[in-house]
Amino acid sequence: MKEHKIGIIMNGVTGRMGTNQHLMRSLVAIRDQGGVKIGTDEVIIPDPVLVGRNANKLMRLCKMSNVSKMTTDVEEALADPHNIIYFDAQITGRRHAAVKRAIELGKHVYCEKPTGVDTQEALDLYHLAKAAGIKHGVVQDKLWLPGMLKLKRLMENGFFGRILSVRGEFGYWVFEGHSIPAQRPSWNYRKEDDGGIIVDMLCHWRYVLDNLFGNVKAVSCLGATHIPERIDENGQTYRATADDAAYATFELEGGVVAHFNSSWTVRVRRDDLLTLQVDGTKGSAVAGLRECYIQHYGNTPKPVWNPDVPNPIDFHEDWSKVPVQETFDNAFKAQWELFLKHVVMDTPFKNDLLEGAKGVQLAEKGLESWEKRAWVNVEDLT
């Protein structure tokens, strides 16, 4: 068996997403399954080196993951020719300089979103990567969620007829920290630290909409900071300066209208933390992270408005659950495997740094719309 052992610099891996999704559920899982098979007698084996600022956290991670290599000096990891991929999961403000440095040293780069604090930064990384001739990608994990893949299959089979609209509901209650500790880091709620739900989530909605329903042409967005004061990791009170909720409407190519409510100040009474309702002329679907429910034209009830009597229709009754027809892997792991194949075999990989820049662009346009209280056009990025 021929092994392609690929050194991967994991910078910022001590954070929640870096540890859980990228290290343990992706690269460690790939290693433990015997690598990514690329033929009958070839396999790609990830060989990560963990990078962070806290040596104690790194040592604990090494023990947990059975990864032997770690360093607090990213330059040391970059200098090793064995490490051909640089991965970045740091906070957004550190991303541009770190990824740029890796590109300059000829490393292939794969990073979390947003890929910059503004569109210019994100585009700069794309142009640098393209000029250097290296492979590059951005995490767009929601495209590999089982619920989104089920939606895609329904569309491929013409279930919806002509799609009319998409309604997205995302979020949950993030505790303020006064009595119950917050379950998200405090920088998320400080604008000066590149926090805010518009910057965070509109990057996601851009690639979901572009890839499933049509390119985003315009946006109208209203942000809000509903909780003005929170408690940080050290028990200190701080002022929340970033938006914790966003209410955005998108005009898509082809006439589809999409609306997404994104909030860290909402209590969940729906099927999942993220749900998308897609309505078409022939049928509708509601997809969560994993499950998907459908209602065809022939199963659509005919309600009559009468608020003076109890409604005789159980509106959940006429929906059917889409059965499991495929095997679904962890969404982050699935994309990691595709990127590793892209690096080793030069297979296609659409989710590059230009796609990452499009997400940053939509977030900026959302903030602009909020400031102007107006619709804002989203121009093509080239």
Number of C-alpha atoms within 10 A of each C-alpha: 8 10 13 16 15 18 19 24 29 27 26 21 25 22 15 13 15 21 19 13 18 22 23 19 17 24 23 22 17 21 16 11 11 13 20 20 16 13 9 8 9 14 19 21 22 24 20 24 22 27 25 20 14 11 14 10 13 22 17 12 20 16 10 10 15 11 17 13 15 20 19 15 12 20 13 10 24 20 11 11 11 14 19 19 26 27 27 27 25 21 19 20 17 15 25 17 13 17 24 18 15 23 24 12 14 19 26 22 27 26 23 22 27 30 35 27 23 19 21 13 16 25 23 18 25 22 14 16 26 15 10 15 13 16 23 27 26 24 25 24 19 18 21 19 19 23 23 23 21 24 25 16 11 17 16 10 9 14 21 23 15 14 21 17 19 22 16 20 20 21 21 17 13 18 17 20 18 14 8 10 14 17 11 15 12 19 18 21 26 17 14 12 16 20 24 24 24 29 29 19 24 27 25 23 22 23 24 18 18 16 12 14 23 19 20 25 18 19 25 22 27 21 22 17 19 14 19 15 16 18 20 20 13 7 11 10 14 14 13 22 19 25 25 26 24 26 18 21 21 27 21 19 14 13 13 20 18 24 21 21 19 24 25 20 17 15 12 14 8 11 14 17 14 19 23 23 21 21 21 20 13 16 21 24 25 23 25 25 18 16 21 25 21 23 22 17 15 9 13 14 13 7 10 9 8 8 7 6 7 7 12 8 12 8 11 9 10 15 17 14 13 16 10 12 7 9 6 14 14 16 19 21 22 17 23 21 18 14 26 21 19 16 19 14 10 11 12 11 16 12 17 20 28 24 24 29 27 27 29 31 28 29 28 20 25 30 23 18 21 21 12 13 12 14 18 20 16 19 13 10 11 7
